[in-house]
Amino acid sequence: MRKLFVLVAFLTFAQLGLSQVYFEEPVDSTTSLNDRFYFGGNLSLNFGTFTFVDVSPLAGYMVTEDFSVGLGASYLYVSRELFVFPGPRRERFSNSAYGGRAFARHNLFDDFFAHVEYENINNEFLSPFGDGLIREWVPGFLVGGGVSRGVGSRGAANFMVLINLLHDDLRSPYASAVVIRGGFTL
C-alpha cells in the first residue's frame, strides 16, 4: 500500500512538474547553463534529550524562473533515550544515518515556495521484538513550504517546514512527522 501511495504521489508530482514547463516562461534564453544551477544545503541541529544533526548538501537546476528540481545527499546523527525491555529501563541510543533525495521547488510569490521531495535514508533502529538493532532503507515523502531571502548577488537563506507523509515512529530517523530545516543556496 505504501509503495502504491509513493508511486501515485510521484506520478502526480511529475505531471505537475511537467505542466510547469508549459504554463510558465522558461528561464531567459540568455541565461547560461551555469546560472541555472544552484548549490547549497540544509543544516538542522537539535540538542538535549533528543539530539539530531542533519547535514544535507544539494544541487538544483532552474527549469523555469519559478520551478526547479534537484538532488541531495543526507547525513543524520541521532541520539535519544529509549525505553528498553526487559525492564523497562532507559538507555541512550545513538545512530548515524545516510541517504539521498530528489526534490522539486516552486516559487509561489516573492519569498515563499512550495517544496516536495522523496528521500531514502539508511537508518539503524531497535527491533520491536527486542532482539537487537536493525539497519534498513527508510523512505520518506516530504511536502511543505518555506521562505527564501536573498543574500548577496546570488545567494539565499532558506527556512522550510515539511510534513513526512510516510513517517514511521519506529524506523524513521526523525522524531516526528514534522521536519524543520534551515539552509542556504548559491
C-alpha positions, 0 to 999 in steps of 0.5 A: 500500500505504501509503495502504491501511495509513493508511486501515485504521489510521484506520478502526480508530482511529475505531471505537475512538474511537467505542466510547469514547463508549459504554463510558465516562461522558461528561464531567459534564453540568455541565461547560461547553463551555469546560472541555472544551477544552484548549490547549497544545503540544509543544516538542522541541529537539535540538542538535549534529550533528543539530539539530531544533526542533519547535514544535507548538501544539494544541487538544483537546476532552474527549469523555469524562473519559478520551478526547479528540481534537484538532488541531495545527499543526507547525513543524520546523527541521532541520539535519544533515550529509549525505553528498553525491555526487559525492564523497562529501563532507559538507555541512550541510543545513538545512530548515524544515518545516510541517504539521498533525495530528489526534490522539486521547488516552486516559487509561489510569490516573492519569498515563499515556495512550495517544496516536495521531495522523496528521500531514502535514508539508511537508518539503524533502529531497535527491533520491536521484538527486542532482539537487537538493532536493525539497519534498513532503507527508510523512505520518506515523502516530504511536502511543505513550504518555506521562505527564501531571502536573498543574500548577496548577488546570488545567494539565499537563506532558506527556512522550510517546514515539511510534513513526512507523509510516510513517517514511521515512529519506529524506523524513521530517523526523525522524531516526528512527522514534522521536519524543520530545516534551515539552509542556504543556496548559491 
